[in-house]
Amino acid sequence: MIWNRAAIYGANGGIGSALTHALAADGTRILAGSRKGDGPDLQGVSRFAFDLADEDSIAASAALLATDPPDLVIVATGVLTLPDGSGPERSLKHVDPSVMDAIFRLNTIGPALIAKHVLPLLSRDAQSCFVALSARVGSISDNRIGGWHSYRASKAALNMLIRNFAIEMHRTHNKAIIAALHPGTVDTQLSKPFQSNLPQGQLTMADSAARNLLNVLTHLTPEDSGKIFDYKGEEIAS
């Protein structure tokens, strides 16, 4: 599918930037959002600022989309390690309520607020797609080793919200696709502290990850709404 107009939240991150470049190269008109409004400076790309922790800024960004709504919205935001260095908990004794609150605010609540303001803008008559980047570790049934409590839980909660939003949107927008995507382990700042122990060949470059994700999107249908898929297009159990 050729996307006419896309909105990307988190367009200055590793995957978000790569997605912006890939879509722009395909001729898609893009609104690229970042906290400072400093996303990629490319032809056909307009930039805007938003803050995941500020609903008013998210509502303002949706107002920018309202006059010419996108047919593709990608929430490419997410955090694994906080700016102060607080990283994934390896044990329950490391659970810190302030860290957990911050992780959930960025990985779950922020994307939910974007959905709140953007999903109603999608067309009721033509196919459209809203996707959020999630993670395989958010799968409850696939969890074999535990740990990373806040990150896992925040992504599991995001996956549940995607399912909820898909059910609700189907009542009024039955051509819309609401899904979560797992990009794999990508060479970005998010994964940088954890790359040393990766098996050879498991790390994917951001531009390749972007193309993988866009390829998955081209094969999704409204029947796939509410599900989580990996970068190969395979469904991940919740």
VOVEX-117084 format. One line per 3 residues: number of its first residue (from 1); for each residue z, y, x of N, C-alpha, C, CB. Coordinates in steps of 0.02 Angstrom, whole numbers, plus 50000, padded with zeros to 5 digits. Glycine has a CB too. Example, Ala and Ser with C-alpha at 12.3 -4.5 7.8 and 13.67 -1.06 7.14 Angstrom:
// residues 2
1) 50390,49716,50660,50390,49775,50615,50390,49835,50660,50452,49776,50565; 50354,49888,50642,50357,49947,50684,50394,50002,50645,50286,49970,50704
***
This chain:
// residues 238
1) 50000,49940,50042,50000,50000,50000,50000,50062,50044,50061,50000,49952; 49960,50112,50025,49959,50176,50060,50006,50223,50024,49886,50205,50063; 50055,50248,50061,50104,50294,50032,50077,50365,50037,50173,50288,50067
4) 50077,50400,49982,50052,50469,49981,50103,50519,50008,50032,50489,49911; 50165,50510,49987,50217,50558,50006,50283,50520,50015,50225,50615,49953; 50315,50531,50071,50377,50495,50086,50432,50544,50103,50367,50445,50144
7) 50493,50524,50089,50552,50561,50112,50593,50513,50155,50595,50589,50051; 50610,50535,50214,50648,50494,50260,50713,50529,50277,50608,50478,50325; 50768,50499,50259,50834,50525,50276,50857,50490,50340,50885,50514,50217
10) 50871,50530,50391,50887,50503,50456,50826,50500,50501,50918,50434,50449; 50782,50549,50494,50718,50547,50529,50723,50563,50604,50671,50596,50498; 50781,50584,50627,50789,50597,50698,50821,50539,50735,50830,50660,50709
13) 50840,50485,50700,50867,50426,50732,50812,50384,50762,50909,50385,50683; 50831,50332,50798,50781,50290,50831,50731,50260,50783,50815,50236,50869; 50755,50226,50731,50711,50193,50683,50679,50245,50636,50748,50140,50643
16) 50719,50294,50614,50693,50345,50570,50636,50385,50601,50747,50392,50549; 50644,50402,50665,50591,50438,50700,50528,50396,50706,50615,50460,50769; 50537,50332,50723,50480,50287,50730,50444,50278,50663,50502,50219,50757
19) 50482,50273,50608,50452,50268,50542,50414,50332,50525,50506,50255,50490; 50441,50389,50543,50407,50452,50530,50341,50455,50567,50452,50511,50550; 50342,50436,50630,50280,50437,50670,50228,50388,50641,50295,50419,50743
22) 50251,50328,50622,50204,50278,50597,50173,50299,50531,50240,50211,50588; 50214,50325,50486,50187,50347,50421,50142,50408,50429,50244,50363,50374; 50160,50454,50472,50119,50513,50484,50051,50493,50512,50153,50563,50531
25) 50051,50443,50556,49988,50418,50584,49943,50387,50531,50002,50367,50640; 49974,50362,50477,49936,50332,50422,49914,50385,50371,49978,50279,50387; 49932,50447,50383,49911,50501,50338,49959,50517,50282,49846,50484,50309
28) 50019,50488,50284,50069,50502,50232,50100,50570,50243,50124,50447,50231; 50107,50608,50191,50144,50671,50194,50218,50656,50191,50123,50720,50137; 50257,50687,50235,50326,50666,50244,50373,50726,50242,50335,50629,50309
31) 50430,50717,50207,50487,50761,50215,50537,50723,50258,50517,50782,50145; 50551,50750,50316,50594,50716,50365,50661,50751,50369,50560,50715,50435; 50713,50715,50350,50780,50744,50347,50825,50722,50404,50812,50727,50282
34) 50864,50768,50429,50914,50754,50480,50971,50803,50472,50883,50757,50552; 51024,50790,50507,51083,50833,50499,51069,50905,50520,51142,50805,50538; 51029,50914,50572,51013,50981,50597,50944,51004,50577,51020,50983,50672
37) 50908,50964,50538,50840,50982,50519,50792,50980,50577,50840,51051,50490; 50806,50936,50626,50766,50934,50687,50728,50868,50695,50810,50945,50748; 50700,50843,50640,50661,50782,50644,50596,50793,50681,50646,50756,50574
40) 50554,50742,50686,50491,50746,50723,50446,50804,50699,50452,50681,50717; 50417,50840,50746,50373,50896,50731,50301,50870,50734,50384,50956,50782; 50276,50849,50676,50210,50818,50673,50170,50848,50616,50216,50742,50664
43) 50104,50841,50620,50061,50865,50566,50076,50826,50503,49987,50859,50586; 50083,50862,50448,50098,50831,50385,50171,50817,50373,50060,50768,50380; 50214,50837,50420,50286,50825,50415,50323,50891,50405,50312,50788,50477
46) 50362,50895,50352,50406,50952,50340,50477,50928,50351,50397,50982,50269; 50518,50970,50381,50586,50949,50398,50637,50984,50354,50600,50964,50472; 50693,50949,50343,50748,50979,50305,50813,50952,50334,50742,50962,50229
49) 50867,50989,50319,50933,50970,50343,50974,50942,50285,50969,51030,50375; 51015,50892,50301,51062,50865,50253,51121,50835,50291,51028,50812,50206; 51176,50827,50257,51236,50798,50286,51261,50743,50240,51292,50852,50298
52) 51265,50681,50266,51287,50625,50225,51356,50636,50194,51288,50563,50267; 51397,50677,50226,51464,50690,50201,51468,50749,50154,51511,50700,50258; 51410,50780,50138,51409,50841,50097,51360,50829,50039,51387,50903,50139
55) 51387,50814,49980,51343,50799,49923,51300,50859,49904,51384,50778,49863; 51325,50920,49912,51285,50978,49895,51221,50982,49937,51326,51043,49905; 51227,50963,50000,51167,50965,50043,51117,50911,50022,51186,50955,50117
58) 51142,50853,49999,51099,50800,49975,51065,50821,49910,51139,50734,49965; 51102,50853,49866,51073,50879,49803,51019,50931,49818,51128,50909,49758; 51032,50974,49868,50982,51024,49887,50919,50992,49914,51011,51073,49939
61) 50927,50938,49951,50867,50903,49977,50827,50872,49921,50888,50849,50028; 50862,50845,49870,50827,50817,49813,50788,50870,49775,50877,50782,49766; 50815,50930,49773,50780,50985,49739,50714,51000,49774,50825,51048,49737
64) 50712,50991,49840,50650,51001,49878,50597,50949,49858,50663,50997,49953; 50620,50890,49838,50574,50836,49820,50551,50840,49748,50607,50770,49832; 50587,50876,49707,50577,50872,49634,50508,50896,49612,50630,50913,49599
67) 50480,50946,49644,50416,50973,49622,50358,50928,49639,50405,51042,49652; 50366,50886,49690,50314,50839,49712,50349,50775,49735,50269,50869,49769; 50375,50735,49689,50417,50678,49706,50381,50628,49751,50441,50644,49644
70) 50417,50598,49798,50388,50548,49842,50379,50482,49807,50432,50539,49904; 50333,50441,49833,50327,50373,49808,50362,50324,49855,50254,50353,49800; 50388,50350,49911,50427,50309,49957,50486,50350,49982,50383,50283,50016
73) 50546,50322,49977,50606,50353,50004,50639,50302,50050,50655,50378,49948; 50653,50322,50111,50686,50278,50159,50751,50311,50183,50640,50262,50220; 50806,50275,50174,50870,50298,50201,50881,50261,50266,50930,50286,50149
76) 50867,50295,50321,50869,50264,50387,50931,50287,50425,50806,50281,50428; 50984,50297,50389,51046,50320,50420,51092,50259,50432,51082,50372,50375; 51144,50270,50470,51192,50217,50482,51229,50227,50547,51158,50149,50482
79) 51288,50198,50551,51329,50206,50612,51365,50141,50625,51379,50265,50604; 51369,50123,50689,51407,50065,50710,51467,50087,50752,51362,50017,50750; 51456,50136,50796,51509,50164,50837,51515,50239,50821,51495,50153,50913
82) 51575,50262,50808,51585,50332,50792,51581,50376,50854,51653,50342,50758; 51569,50441,50846,51563,50486,50903,51622,50485,50951,51552,50555,50880; 51682,50469,50926,51740,50467,50969,51747,50401,51007,51803,50479,50929
85) 51697,50357,50998,51698,50293,51034,51727,50236,50994,51736,50301,51096; 51754,50249,50935,51782,50196,50894,51725,50149,50874,51818,50224,50831; 51730,50086,50895,51676,50039,50883,51698,49983,50836,51652,50009,50947
88) 51655,49933,50827,51670,49878,50781,51735,49842,50800,51612,49828,50781; 51776,49830,50750,51840,49796,50762,51828,49722,50777,51887,49804,50701; 51856,49699,50831,51848,49628,50849,51905,49586,50819,51847,49620,50925
91) 51955,49619,50791,52012,49584,50762,52041,49625,50705,52066,49569,50815; 52073,49593,50658,52103,49631,50602,52158,49678,50626,52131,49583,50551; 52188,49663,50684,52240,49708,50709,52212,49775,50731,52277,49675,50767
94) 52146,49779,50738,52114,49842,50759,52091,49884,50700,52055,49827,50804; 52101,49859,50639,52079,49897,50580,52118,49962,50576,52089,49856,50516; 52082,50017,50571,52111,50084,50568,52084,50118,50505,52094,50126,50633
97) 52127,50141,50461,52103,50170,50398,52057,50230,50407,52161,50189,50355; 52071,50271,50457,52028,50330,50467,51959,50310,50491,52061,50379,50517; 51955,50260,50534,51891,50235,50558,51853,50202,50501,51900,50186,50617
100) 51888,50161,50463,51857,50127,50406,51830,50178,50356,51906,50080,50372; 51868,50230,50343,51846,50282,50296,51782,50315,50321,51901,50335,50288; 51779,50330,50386,51720,50362,50415,51659,50317,50412,51733,50384,50487
103) 51668,50253,50427,51613,50205,50426,51585,50198,50355,51636,50137,50453; 51630,50192,50306,51607,50185,50237,51573,50249,50212,51666,50167,50192; 51599,50306,50234,51569,50369,50211,51497,50374,50235,51610,50429,50237
106) 51484,50351,50296,51417,50358,50325,51371,50301,50305,51422,50361,50400; 51397,50240,50301,51354,50182,50289,51346,50164,50215,51382,50123,50325; 51393,50186,50174,51392,50165,50104,51390,50224,50056,51453,50122,50089
109) 51439,50269,50062,51444,50324,50014,51386,50372,50022,51510,50361,50023; 51368,50390,50083,51312,50435,50095,51247,50410,50064,51302,50446,50169; 51226,50349,50080,51165,50322,50048,51170,50319,49972,51151,50254,50075
112) 51230,50305,49946,51239,50303,49873,51227,50372,49842,51309,50278,49855; 51249,50424,49877,51239,50492,49852,51165,50512,49855,51281,50542,49891; 51130,50489,49907,51058,50501,49910,51025,50468,49851,51028,50475,49977
115) 51043,50405,49838,51015,50370,49780,51030,50407,49715,51042,50298,49777; 51091,50430,49708,51111,50465,49647,51064,50523,49631,51182,50491,49654; 51045,50561,49683,51006,50621,49671,50930,50610,49676,51025,50674,49721
118) 50909,50557,49711,50838,50547,49723,50806,50496,49675,50827,50525,49794; 50842,50443,49658,50812,50392,49616,50785,50419,49550,50863,50338,49602; 50819,50465,49517,50792,50490,49453,50725,50526,49461,50842,50537,49421
121) 50707,50546,49522,50644,50581,49533,50584,50535,49537,50648,50622,49597; 50596,50470,49546,50540,50424,49554,50499,50418,49490,50566,50355,49574; 50435,50404,49499,50390,50400,49442,50409,50342,49395,50318,50391,49466
124) 50401,50354,49331,50411,50301,49282,50346,50264,49267,50439,50330,49217; 50290,50292,49291,50225,50265,49274,50190,50230,49331,50181,50320,49249; 50208,50247,49393,50174,50218,49451,50225,50185,49496,50134,50272,49490
127) 50202,50139,49537,50248,50103,49582,50276,50150,49635,50213,50044,49615; 50341,50143,49647,50375,50183,49698,50426,50138,49731,50408,50247,49668; 50453,50162,49787,50499,50120,49825,50555,50161,49856,50461,50082,49880
130) 50616,50137,49849,50674,50166,49881,50707,50111,49922,50725,50197,49828; 50711,50121,49988,50742,50071,50031,50795,50102,50075,50688,50035,50073; 50845,50063,50089,50898,50084,50135,50903,50032,50190,50967,50093,50099
133) 50912,50055,50252,50921,50009,50307,50991,49979,50303,50910,50044,50375; 50993,49913,50302,51056,49877,50300,51061,49832,50361,51062,49835,50234; 51096,49776,50356,51105,49732,50413,51120,49662,50390,51161,49758,50460
136) 51096,49613,50428,51110,49543,50410,51185,49529,50410,51075,49496,50459; 51223,49564,50453,51295,49551,50455,51330,49574,50391,51325,49586,50515; 51294,49609,50346,51323,49627,50282,51319,49570,50231,51287,49687,50255
139) 51287,49515,50250,51284,49457,50206,51349,49418,50208,51225,49411,50226; 51380,49409,50151,51443,49373,50148,51432,49298,50161,51477,49383,50079; 51381,49270,50130,51369,49198,50137,51344,49180,50207,51318,49175,50086
142) 51316,49228,50244,51290,49214,50310,51342,49227,50365,51228,49255,50323; 51401,49250,50345,51452,49268,50394,51486,49205,50422,51505,49315,50363; 51476,49192,50486,51505,49132,50518,51557,49148,50571,51450,49091,50548
145) 51556,49209,50597,51600,49223,50654,51651,49278,50640,51558,49241,50714; 51645,49314,50585,51693,49366,50568,51687,49426,50614,51764,49339,50571; 51741,49466,50616,51741,49526,50657,51699,49582,50629,51717,49508,50726
148) 51699,49638,50665,51660,49698,50645,51675,49715,50572,51584,49685,50656; 51740,49718,50556,51761,49720,50486,51733,49779,50447,51836,49723,50483; 51740,49839,50473,51718,49898,50436,51642,49900,50429,51742,49962,50470
151) 51607,49883,50483,51534,49884,50481,51508,49832,50432,51505,49873,50551; 51532,49770,50439,51510,49717,50393,51524,49736,50320,51545,49651,50410; 51585,49759,50308,51604,49775,50239,51564,49833,50211,51679,49791,50236
154) 51550,49883,50253,51512,49941,50229,51440,49921,50212,51511,49997,50282; 51411,49876,50250,51343,49853,50236,51342,49806,50176,51313,49819,50297; 51394,49764,50169,51399,49721,50110,51404,49764,50047,51460,49674,50115
157) 51443,49817,50051,51450,49863,49994,51384,49898,49979,51505,49915,50007; 51348,49918,50032,51282,49949,50022,51234,49901,49987,51253,49972,50090; 51235,49838,50009,51191,49788,49978,51207,49780,49904,51198,49721,50013
160) 51271,49780,49886,51291,49776,49816,51266,49836,49776,51367,49769,49809; 51272,49895,49806,51248,49955,49771,51173,49953,49760,51267,50018,49811; 51136,49928,49809,51064,49921,49801,51049,49877,49741,51032,49892,49866
163) 51086,49822,49735,51077,49778,49678,51093,49814,49612,51120,49715,49685; 51149,49850,49612,51169,49887,49552,51117,49938,49532,51236,49922,49563; 51093,49977,49581,51044,50030,49567,50979,50000,49542,51032,50072,49630
166) 50959,49942,49570,50897,49910,49548,50902,49890,49474,50882,49849,49591; 50959,49862,49455,50968,49841,49385,50965,49902,49339,51036,49804,49377; 50999,49955,49358,51000,50015,49316,50932,50048,49311,51051,50064,49342
169) 50898,50053,49368,50833,50086,49369,50780,50047,49330,50810,50097,49441; 50787,49982,49328,50737,49941,49293,50733,49959,49219,50754,49867,49301; 50786,49984,49192,50787,50001,49120,50740,50060,49105,50857,50018,49098
172) 50730,50104,49153,50690,50164,49141,50630,50169,49189,50733,50225,49148; 50634,50135,49247,50582,50139,49298,50564,50067,49319,50605,50182,49360; 50531,50031,49275,50520,49960,49289,50466,49946,49341,50503,49925,49226
175) 50435,49998,49367,50387,49989,49422,50417,50007,49490,50325,50031,49409; 50480,50028,49489,50513,50048,49551,50540,49988,49589,50570,50098,49537; 50540,49993,49654,50568,49942,49698,50628,49973,49734,50515,49914,49749
178) 50686,49944,49725,50747,49967,49758,50770,49910,49802,50803,49990,49707; 50770,49918,49867,50784,49862,49912,50820,49885,49975,50720,49825,49930; 50848,49836,50010,50880,49848,50075,50841,49809,50127,50956,49828,50075
181) 50835,49837,50187,50797,49806,50241,50840,49799,50303,50734,49846,50256; 50836,49741,50334,50869,49728,50398,50816,49733,50453,50905,49658,50399; 50821,49782,50497,50768,49793,50547,50771,49748,50608,50770,49863,50570
184) 50823,49706,50613,50834,49668,50674,50874,49709,50724,50767,49647,50705; 50880,49685,50784,50915,49722,50836,50864,49766,50872,50951,49674,50886; 50871,49831,50863,50821,49879,50886,50850,49920,50944,50798,49925,50828
187) 50807,49937,50990,50828,49976,51048,50839,50049,51028,50775,49972,51105; 50900,50062,51004,50919,50129,50983,50989,50144,51009,50916,50136,50905; 51012,50205,50998,51080,50222,51019,51132,50180,50983,51093,50297,51006
190) 51117,50159,50921,51165,50119,50884,51180,50053,50919,51139,50106,50813; 51128,50021,50945,51137,49955,50976,51151,49958,51051,51076,49913,50964; 51142,50016,51081,51146,50022,51154,51208,49990,51184,51144,50095,51173
193) 51269,50001,51156,51328,49973,51188,51332,49897,51185,51389,50001,51157; 51288,49865,51146,51294,49794,51134,51232,49755,51157,51306,49781,51060; 51190,49787,51196,51127,49756,51215,51134,49707,51274,51077,49808,51232
196) 51186,49715,51314,51191,49675,51375,51197,49601,51362,51249,49699,51417; 51226,49582,51306,51237,49511,51292,51184,49480,51246,51305,49502,51261; 51131,49517,51232,51080,49491,51187,51037,49438,51222,51037,49548,51161
199) 51018,49386,51186,50970,49337,51213,50903,49371,51227,50960,49278,51164; 50868,49347,51277,50804,49376,51295,50756,49373,51236,50774,49341,51356; 50722,49428,51223,50674,49431,51169,50702,49452,51102,50642,49365,51162
202) 50767,49462,51097,50797,49479,51033,50793,49554,51019,50869,49457,51030; 50787,49595,51072,50786,49667,51063,50714,49691,51048,50812,49703,51127; 50708,49731,50995,50643,49756,50973,50638,49831,50986,50631,49741,50898
205) 50581,49854,51010,50570,49925,51020,50563,49959,50951,50507,49938,51063; 50583,50022,50949,50586,50057,50884,50518,50062,50851,50614,50127,50893; 50465,50074,50888,50400,50080,50857,50376,50014,50826,50348,50105,50907
208) 50393,49958,50860,50376,49893,50832,50418,49878,50771,50386,49838,50885; 50482,49897,50773,50526,49886,50715,50500,49925,50655,50598,49907,50732; 50477,49986,50666,50451,50027,50611,50391,49994,50579,50433,50097,50636
211) 50345,49969,50620,50286,49936,50593,50304,49872,50556,50237,49921,50650; 50354,49836,50582,50377,49776,50547,50403,49793,50478,50432,49740,50588; 50443,49845,50474,50473,49864,50410,50420,49889,50361,50526,49919,50421
214) 50373,49928,50385,50320,49953,50341,50276,49895,50316,50277,50005,50377; 50266,49845,50358,50228,49787,50337,50265,49749,50281,50216,49740,50397; 50331,49744,50288,50371,49712,50235,50363,49752,50170,50446,49707,50255
217) 50367,49817,50175,50363,49859,50115,50297,49849,50077,50370,49933,50133; 50243,49838,50114,50178,49831,50081,50174,49768,50038,50122,49830,50133; 50219,49720,50051,50217,49657,50015,50270,49652,49959,50225,49600,50063
220) 50312,49702,49953,50364,49701,49902,50334,49719,49834,50422,49748,49919; 50362,49690,49782,50342,49705,49713,50405,49722,49673,50303,49644,49681; 50397,49748,49613,50456,49763,49572,50501,49702,49560,50435,49791,49506
223) 50473,49642,49564,50513,49582,49557,50562,49572,49615,50468,49520,49550; 50549,49607,49671,50592,49603,49730,50648,49654,49728,50551,49612,49792; 50649,49696,49678,50698,49749,49674,50769,49720,49671,50685,49794,49613
226) 50813,49751,49710,50883,49729,49711,50899,49680,49767,50901,49699,49646; 50848,49661,49806,50858,49610,49857,50861,49641,49927,50802,49559,49854; 50881,49599,49975,50885,49619,50045,50836,49577,50085,50958,49612,50073
229) 50795,49609,50126,50745,49574,50165,50752,49590,50239,50675,49591,50141; 50734,49542,50282,50734,49556,50353,50666,49581,50374,50754,49494,50393; 50659,49597,50438,50598,49627,50465,50538,49579,50462,50610,49649,50536
232) 50550,49515,50448,50495,49467,50440,50474,49460,50367,50515,49399,50468; 50511,49493,50323,50497,49487,50252,50533,49432,50218,50425,49478,50242; 50580,49400,50253,50619,49345,50224,50681,49372,50190,50637,49294,50279
235) 50695,49347,50130,50753,49370,50093,50818,49348,50126,50750,49345,50020; 50867,49392,50129,50933,49377,50156,50981,49366,50098,50958,49434,50202; 51017,49311,50099,51066,49298,50047,51122,49349,50049,51093,49226,50053
238) 51148,49366,49992,51203,49415,49989,51270,49381,50001,51203,49452,49922
***
